[in-house]
Amino acid sequence: MFDDGLTVVSKRDDPNYSQVSGHIPTEMAKNFKIACMMRGVSHSDGLEQAIAIWLAQDNDSSSPAKDKGDKENK
């Protein structure tokens, strides 16, 4: 047993993490689980990576509300 003064905290117990859940089509869920397994990452890490990519893409494009306002003012 190592006693280096460090405590390992799981993401569940880490206040810097929150749980996200939802319902997706069964086939998509199956493909996600397979992709995580093939990449050697946990479902949690795979979901975190997917959301990070989605948010980055969303930030690269204009928001729908901004686009809608721009179109209405033309």
N, CA, C and O atoms as CSV, one atom per row, in Angstrom:
chain,resi,resn,atom,element,x,y,z
A,1,MET,N,N,0.840,-1.178,0.000
A,1,MET,CA,C,0.000,0.000,0.000
A,1,MET,C,C,0.884,1.239,0.000
A,1,MET,O,O,1.859,1.319,0.747
A,2,PHE,N,N,0.533,2.207,-0.848
A,2,PHE,CA,C,1.294,3.442,-0.941
A,2,PHE,C,C,0.690,4.489,-0.015
A,2,PHE,O,O,-0.531,4.612,0.081
A,3,ASP,N,N,1.538,5.232,0.656
A,3,ASP,CA,C,1.068,6.317,1.511
A,3,ASP,C,C,1.825,7.579,1.125
A,3,ASP,O,O,2.734,8.028,1.823
A,4,ASP,N,N,1.411,8.144,-0.028
A,4,ASP,CA,C,2.087,9.344,-0.512
A,4,ASP,C,C,1.290,10.613,-0.208
A,4,ASP,O,O,1.631,11.693,-0.692
A,5,GLY,N,N,0.240,10.485,0.584
A,5,GLY,CA,C,-0.571,11.632,0.959
A,5,GLY,C,C,-1.618,12.016,-0.068
A,5,GLY,O,O,-2.360,12.976,0.140
A,6,LEU,N,N,-1.695,11.285,-1.175
A,6,LEU,CA,C,-2.676,11.571,-2.209
A,6,LEU,C,C,-3.901,10.693,-2.029
A,6,LEU,O,O,-3.784,9.517,-1.687
A,7,THR,N,N,-5.061,11.256,-2.257
A,7,THR,CA,C,-6.301,10.504,-2.194
A,7,THR,C,C,-6.907,10.471,-3.588
A,7,THR,O,O,-7.055,11.510,-4.231
A,8,VAL,N,N,-7.255,9.290,-4.049
A,8,VAL,CA,C,-7.886,9.139,-5.348
A,8,VAL,C,C,-9.381,9.377,-5.172
A,8,VAL,O,O,-10.035,8.729,-4.355
A,9,VAL,N,N,-9.909,10.310,-5.945
A,9,VAL,CA,C,-11.327,10.635,-5.884
A,9,VAL,C,C,-11.958,10.233,-7.208
A,9,VAL,O,O,-11.454,10.592,-8.272
A,10,SER,N,N,-13.055,9.494,-7.149
A,10,SER,CA,C,-13.744,9.121,-8.375
A,10,SER,C,C,-14.491,10.335,-8.914
A,10,SER,O,O,-14.760,11.285,-8.178
A,11,LYS,N,N,-14.822,10.298,-10.192
A,11,LYS,CA,C,-15.570,11.404,-10.787
A,11,LYS,C,C,-16.906,11.587,-10.073
A,11,LYS,O,O,-17.394,12.709,-9.937
A,12,ARG,N,N,-17.489,10.490,-9.623
A,12,ARG,CA,C,-18.767,10.552,-8.910
A,12,ARG,C,C,-18.647,11.405,-7.651
A,12,ARG,O,O,-19.577,12.132,-7.299
A,13,ASP,N,N,-17.515,11.319,-6.980
A,13,ASP,CA,C,-17.301,12.052,-5.731
A,13,ASP,C,C,-16.605,13.394,-5.928
A,13,ASP,O,O,-16.455,14.160,-4.977
A,14,ASP,N,N,-16.181,13.682,-7.153
A,14,ASP,CA,C,-15.453,14.916,-7.438
A,14,ASP,C,C,-16.451,16.056,-7.670
A,14,ASP,O,O,-17.287,15.957,-8.567
A,15,PRO,N,N,-16.383,17.125,-6.887
A,15,PRO,CA,C,-17.335,18.230,-7.053
A,15,PRO,C,C,-17.187,18.977,-8.381
A,15,PRO,O,O,-18.039,19.794,-8.728
A,16,ASN,N,N,-16.120,18.703,-9.118
A,16,ASN,CA,C,-15.914,19.342,-10.417
A,16,ASN,C,C,-16.614,18.607,-11.556
A,16,ASN,O,O,-16.516,19.024,-12.710
A,17,TYR,N,N,-17.319,17.519,-11.247
A,17,TYR,CA,C,-18.021,16.724,-12.254
A,17,TYR,C,C,-19.500,16.648,-11.920
A,17,TYR,O,O,-19.880,16.629,-10.749
A,18,SER,N,N,-20.342,16.603,-12.963
A,18,SER,CA,C,-21.786,16.444,-12.815
A,18,SER,C,C,-22.247,15.302,-13.701
A,18,SER,O,O,-21.652,15.039,-14.746
A,19,GLN,N,N,-23.302,14.627,-13.288
A,19,GLN,CA,C,-23.855,13.535,-14.074
A,19,GLN,C,C,-24.787,14.095,-15.139
A,19,GLN,O,O,-25.578,15.000,-14.872
A,20,VAL,N,N,-24.686,13.547,-16.354
A,20,VAL,CA,C,-25.552,13.911,-17.467
A,20,VAL,C,C,-26.175,12.621,-17.975
A,20,VAL,O,O,-25.481,11.615,-18.121
A,21,SER,N,N,-27.463,12.638,-18.242
A,21,SER,CA,C,-28.093,11.436,-18.780
A,21,SER,C,C,-29.195,11.825,-19.750
A,21,SER,O,O,-29.669,12.961,-19.751
A,22,GLY,N,N,-29.583,10.892,-20.555
A,22,GLY,CA,C,-30.648,11.117,-21.522
A,22,GLY,C,C,-30.954,9.823,-22.246
A,22,GLY,O,O,-30.329,8.793,-21.995
A,23,HIS,N,N,-31.907,9.883,-23.135
A,23,HIS,CA,C,-32.304,8.713,-23.912
A,23,HIS,C,C,-31.940,8.930,-25.374
A,23,HIS,O,O,-32.271,9.958,-25.965
A,24,ILE,N,N,-31.258,7.952,-25.943
A,24,ILE,CA,C,-30.873,7.981,-27.349
A,24,ILE,C,C,-31.326,6.666,-27.976
A,24,ILE,O,O,-31.602,5.708,-27.255
A,25,PRO,N,N,-31.408,6.602,-29.305
A,25,PRO,CA,C,-31.809,5.355,-29.953
A,25,PRO,C,C,-30.891,4.195,-29.554
A,25,PRO,O,O,-29.688,4.375,-29.370
A,26,THR,N,N,-31.476,3.019,-29.427
A,26,THR,CA,C,-30.753,1.828,-28.987
A,26,THR,C,C,-29.537,1.540,-29.858
A,26,THR,O,O,-28.469,1.212,-29.340
A,27,GLU,N,N,-29.685,1.658,-31.161
A,27,GLU,CA,C,-28.569,1.368,-32.072
A,27,GLU,C,C,-27.421,2.354,-31.849
A,27,GLU,O,O,-26.253,1.968,-31.897
A,28,MET,N,N,-27.749,3.618,-31.608
A,28,MET,CA,C,-26.725,4.622,-31.343
A,28,MET,C,C,-26.000,4.306,-30.039
A,28,MET,O,O,-24.779,4.436,-29.958
A,29,ALA,N,N,-26.744,3.894,-29.025
A,29,ALA,CA,C,-26.137,3.538,-27.738
A,29,ALA,C,C,-25.193,2.353,-27.904
A,29,ALA,O,O,-24.097,2.339,-27.344
A,30,LYS,N,N,-25.626,1.362,-28.678
A,30,LYS,CA,C,-24.786,0.188,-28.919
A,30,LYS,C,C,-23.508,0.584,-29.651
A,30,LYS,O,O,-22.421,0.132,-29.292
A,31,ASN,N,N,-23.635,1.424,-30.671
A,31,ASN,CA,C,-22.460,1.874,-31.424
A,31,ASN,C,C,-21.522,2.704,-30.554
A,31,ASN,O,O,-20.303,2.618,-30.694
A,32,PHE,N,N,-22.090,3.507,-29.656
A,32,PHE,CA,C,-21.275,4.301,-28.734
A,32,PHE,C,C,-20.471,3.389,-27.818
A,32,PHE,O,O,-19.278,3.612,-27.609
A,33,LYS,N,N,-21.113,2.369,-27.274
A,33,LYS,CA,C,-20.426,1.440,-26.369
A,33,LYS,C,C,-19.309,0.700,-27.097
A,33,LYS,O,O,-18.227,0.501,-26.544
A,34,ILE,N,N,-19.571,0.296,-28.327
A,34,ILE,CA,C,-18.552,-0.390,-29.127
A,34,ILE,C,C,-17.385,0.555,-29.416
A,34,ILE,O,O,-16.223,0.164,-29.303
A,35,ALA,N,N,-17.696,1.797,-29.789
A,35,ALA,CA,C,-16.643,2.777,-30.089
A,35,ALA,C,C,-15.780,3.043,-28.861
A,35,ALA,O,O,-14.559,3.158,-28.973
A,36,CYS,N,N,-16.404,3.140,-27.696
A,36,CYS,CA,C,-15.634,3.346,-26.460
A,36,CYS,C,C,-14.712,2.161,-26.203
A,36,CYS,O,O,-13.544,2.333,-25.852
A,37,MET,N,N,-15.249,0.960,-26.380
A,37,MET,CA,C,-14.455,-0.242,-26.152
A,37,MET,C,C,-13.269,-0.293,-27.120
A,37,MET,O,O,-12.149,-0.611,-26.720
A,38,MET,N,N,-13.522,0.021,-28.397
A,38,MET,CA,C,-12.459,-0.024,-29.401
A,38,MET,C,C,-11.375,1.026,-29.124
A,38,MET,O,O,-10.206,0.810,-29.443
A,39,ARG,N,N,-11.760,2.144,-28.538
A,39,ARG,CA,C,-10.800,3.207,-28.220
A,39,ARG,C,C,-10.167,3.019,-26.848
A,39,ARG,O,O,-9.218,3.717,-26.492
A,40,GLY,N,N,-10.696,2.076,-26.086
A,40,GLY,CA,C,-10.155,1.816,-24.754
A,40,GLY,C,C,-10.470,2.913,-23.753
A,40,GLY,O,O,-9.673,3.194,-22.858
A,41,VAL,N,N,-11.646,3.541,-23.908
A,41,VAL,CA,C,-12.053,4.592,-22.975
A,41,VAL,C,C,-13.356,4.190,-22.289
A,41,VAL,O,O,-14.130,3.389,-22.813
A,42,SER,N,N,-13.579,4.754,-21.120
A,42,SER,CA,C,-14.828,4.491,-20.407
A,42,SER,C,C,-15.971,5.214,-21.117
A,42,SER,O,O,-15.745,6.133,-21.904
A,43,HIS,N,N,-17.196,4.788,-20.829
A,43,HIS,CA,C,-18.357,5.468,-21.395
A,43,HIS,C,C,-18.370,6.931,-20.948
A,43,HIS,O,O,-18.728,7.819,-21.721
A,44,SER,N,N,-17.981,7.171,-19.711
A,44,SER,CA,C,-17.929,8.531,-19.172
A,44,SER,C,C,-16.939,9.388,-19.958
A,44,SER,O,O,-17.253,10.519,-20.330
A,45,ASP,N,N,-15.754,8.854,-20.210
A,45,ASP,CA,C,-14.742,9.601,-20.964
A,45,ASP,C,C,-15.174,9.804,-22.416
A,45,ASP,O,O,-14.942,10.867,-22.991
A,46,GLY,N,N,-15.800,8.789,-23.005
A,46,GLY,CA,C,-16.295,8.912,-24.377
A,46,GLY,C,C,-17.369,9.978,-24.487
A,46,GLY,O,O,-17.375,10.766,-25.433
A,47,LEU,N,N,-18.272,10.003,-23.527
A,47,LEU,CA,C,-19.327,11.012,-23.518
A,47,LEU,C,C,-18.739,12.406,-23.321
A,47,LEU,O,O,-19.165,13.363,-23.969
A,48,GLU,N,N,-17.766,12.515,-22.431
A,48,GLU,CA,C,-17.108,13.808,-22.198
A,48,GLU,C,C,-16.441,14.311,-23.480
A,48,GLU,O,O,-16.543,15.491,-23.815
A,49,GLN,N,N,-15.757,13.408,-24.197
A,49,GLN,CA,C,-15.099,13.790,-25.448
A,49,GLN,C,C,-16.127,14.202,-26.500
A,49,GLN,O,O,-15.937,15.195,-27.200
A,50,ALA,N,N,-17.216,13.440,-26.611
A,50,ALA,CA,C,-18.249,13.737,-27.607
A,50,ALA,C,C,-18.904,15.087,-27.334
A,50,ALA,O,O,-19.125,15.865,-28.262
A,51,ILE,N,N,-19.212,15.369,-26.083
A,51,ILE,CA,C,-19.841,16.643,-25.733
A,51,ILE,C,C,-18.873,17.794,-25.967
A,51,ILE,O,O,-19.281,18.857,-26.434
A,52,ALA,N,N,-17.599,17.599,-25.652
A,52,ALA,CA,C,-16.597,18.649,-25.876
A,52,ALA,C,C,-16.512,18.995,-27.362
A,52,ALA,O,O,-16.442,20.170,-27.722
A,53,ILE,N,N,-16.518,17.982,-28.222
A,53,ILE,CA,C,-16.473,18.210,-29.671
A,53,ILE,C,C,-17.735,18.931,-30.123
A,53,ILE,O,O,-17.659,19.886,-30.896
A,54,TRP,N,N,-18.887,18.488,-29.652
A,54,TRP,CA,C,-20.161,19.091,-30.022
A,54,TRP,C,C,-20.220,20.560,-29.601
A,54,TRP,O,O,-20.655,21.416,-30.372
A,55,LEU,N,N,-19.784,20.843,-28.381
A,55,LEU,CA,C,-19.786,22.224,-27.897
A,55,LEU,C,C,-18.813,23.096,-28.686
A,55,LEU,O,O,-19.112,24.256,-28.970
A,56,ALA,N,N,-17.653,22.547,-29.041
A,56,ALA,CA,C,-16.675,23.298,-29.830
A,56,ALA,C,C,-17.250,23.624,-31.206
A,56,ALA,O,O,-17.073,24.738,-31.699
A,57,GLN,N,N,-17.934,22.670,-31.831
A,57,GLN,CA,C,-18.561,22.908,-33.128
A,57,GLN,C,C,-19.671,23.942,-32.995
A,57,GLN,O,O,-19.839,24.800,-33.861
A,58,ASP,N,N,-20.422,23.852,-31.910
A,58,ASP,CA,C,-21.516,24.788,-31.664
A,58,ASP,C,C,-20.976,26.202,-31.484
A,58,ASP,O,O,-21.590,27.164,-31.945
A,59,ASN,N,N,-19.836,26.333,-30.820
A,59,ASN,CA,C,-19.230,27.648,-30.607
A,59,ASN,C,C,-18.655,28.227,-31.895
A,59,ASN,O,O,-18.536,29.444,-32.036
A,60,ASP,N,N,-18.296,27.346,-32.838
A,60,ASP,CA,C,-17.736,27.805,-34.107
A,60,ASP,C,C,-18.811,28.370,-35.035
A,60,ASP,O,O,-18.507,29.155,-35.933
A,61,SER,N,N,-20.062,27.971,-34.821
A,61,SER,CA,C,-21.147,28.454,-35.664
A,61,SER,C,C,-21.962,29.491,-34.905
A,61,SER,O,O,-21.882,29.593,-33.681
A,62,SER,N,N,-22.732,30.242,-35.639
A,62,SER,CA,C,-23.582,31.253,-35.004
A,62,SER,C,C,-24.705,30.568,-34.253
A,62,SER,O,O,-25.142,29.483,-34.636
A,63,SER,N,N,-25.169,31.191,-33.194
A,63,SER,CA,C,-26.282,30.631,-32.438
A,63,SER,C,C,-27.559,30.801,-33.247
A,63,SER,O,O,-27.686,31.775,-33.988
A,64,PRO,N,N,-28.522,29.866,-33.123
A,64,PRO,CA,C,-29.786,29.960,-33.862
A,64,PRO,C,C,-30.535,31.258,-33.553
A,64,PRO,O,O,-31.130,31.847,-34.456
A,65,ALA,N,N,-30.520,31.710,-32.314
A,65,ALA,CA,C,-31.221,32.935,-31.945
A,65,ALA,C,C,-30.602,34.138,-32.656
A,65,ALA,O,O,-31.312,35.032,-33.115
A,66,LYS,N,N,-29.270,34.150,-32.741
A,66,LYS,CA,C,-28.571,35.245,-33.409
A,66,LYS,C,C,-28.890,35.231,-34.901
A,66,LYS,O,O,-29.152,36.281,-35.486
A,67,ASP,N,N,-28.871,34.037,-35.529
A,67,ASP,CA,C,-29.190,33.918,-36.945
A,67,ASP,C,C,-30.616,34.365,-37.209
A,67,ASP,O,O,-30.876,35.089,-38.171
A,68,LYS,N,N,-31.535,33.940,-36.367
A,68,LYS,CA,C,-32.940,34.276,-36.539
A,68,LYS,C,C,-33.123,35.786,-36.488
A,68,LYS,O,O,-33.832,36.357,-37.317
A,69,GLY,N,N,-32.492,36.427,-35.527
A,69,GLY,CA,C,-32.583,37.872,-35.400
A,69,GLY,C,C,-31.996,38.582,-36.600
A,69,GLY,O,O,-32.545,39.583,-37.061
A,70,ASP,N,N,-30.889,38.077,-37.110
A,70,ASP,CA,C,-30.250,38.688,-38.269
A,70,ASP,C,C,-31.152,38.592,-39.498
A,70,ASP,O,O,-31.251,39.548,-40.267
A,71,LYS,N,N,-31.810,37.445,-39.691
A,71,LYS,CA,C,-32.677,37.248,-40.848
A,71,LYS,C,C,-33.913,38.134,-40.763
A,71,LYS,O,O,-34.376,38.655,-41.777
A,72,GLU,N,N,-34.447,38.307,-39.559
A,72,GLU,CA,C,-35.652,39.107,-39.392
A,72,GLU,C,C,-35.372,40.581,-39.617
A,72,GLU,O,O,-36.270,41.327,-40.008
A,73,ASN,N,N,-34.143,41.013,-39.377
A,73,ASN,CA,C,-33.805,42.420,-39.518
A,73,ASN,C,C,-33.395,42.796,-40.937
A,73,ASN,O,O,-33.132,43.969,-41.205
A,74,LYS,N,N,-33.334,41.836,-41.846
A,74,LYS,CA,C,-32.904,42.114,-43.226
A,74,LYS,C,C,-34.088,42.374,-44.119
A,74,LYS,O,O,-33.918,42.625,-45.312
